[in-house]
Amino acid sequence: MLRVTITAVLCAATLLASLPTSADQTTKTRAQVSAELKELVNVGYQPGSDRTQYPRALQAAQRRLHDQRALVVPNPGDSNDATHSARSQPTVKSNNQ
């Protein structure tokens, strides 16, 4: 009887450990994983090149990608100013018809 109880507890613990740790974790499609890997390669990550540097090399590439994305985020005030100044310029029509 004790053996069955221990086996049941171990099975339950294994199942609980395999569940996602938080509700916001989602599964990714193959295309999403492929796109993410391409972005990492574009910032210098070389998958499989040096197995001794695996976690550090990947984490460094993820930091570079994060920094790159932070630089690309447009400032909403800048885009409105550019649009406004382009609209305020008069349009000149040519008489060469």
Secondary structure, 3 states (H helix, E strand, C coil): CHHHHHHHHHHHHHHHHHCCCCCCCCCCCHHHHHHHHHHHHHCCCCCCCCHHHHHHHHHHHHHHHHHHHHHHCCCHHHHHHHHHHHHHCCCCCCCCC
